[in-house]
């Protein structure tokens, strides 16, 4: 049983003791191939260990990345997984807040294809717009026509 199985999550992201040079991304036993493929596509390296029982599959950040780059890579993986319906947990010490904000901005921008991210959003509406101002009709100075009522 692995950490994702123990915590009833689909993905657990943490720095495994004894392996501090990379982040460990473990999926639940028997995780769907779609989940594993998404982790592969994000640039994480798939690892497997075949046992007499289940096959254990996990991912790691690639060798040679700084800890900051590892955190950024792992954090950018989270939002697409959450949107796809997967339950993801990351060690708070490994979450890169800037990478998370960038992922959120990219997602929001992709939802509004015509939006210009350099312009601030419009202020929230405080209700319906006020009705147009009513101004009294100016006094008539011309004589009424012959069919007009007095």
Phi, psi and omega in degrees: 000137180250181185297322178295320177295316181296320183269001180057042176245168175274326184219136172237131180241123183199168176261114185285133179298139183087349179228057186284357181275357179203161176271147181252125180241105185253138177251160180298154178299131181076024180303146180295150181300327178303317179295313181297320179296321178297320179292320176300311184296335180282353179101009177273150183263125181280138176232151177218149173228119179269128178239177176297336178261239183284165172267122179269127180237135176211172177235157176223156173289148182298153175297150173090354178276144173292164178299323179296315179295325176297314179297318180297314180299311181296321181293321180293341179285333191296307187302312178301325178292318178298317179298324179284355176098010179271148179266116186238138176232134178233142174300125183305331179290344182257358179280128177260108186298322180295316179296323178296314180298320178295321177296317180296316179297316179298320179294313180299318179296321180292337179281341179235082187300336181263001182286143177257107184296346180279346180262140179290152179291157178294152180295151180295145181284137179263022181128188181293154180295150181294151179293157179298149181294137178266129177242141180294149176294140178294151180297137179282135179248349179271153181291146179296151179286169186295332181267000184279147175280149180292000000 
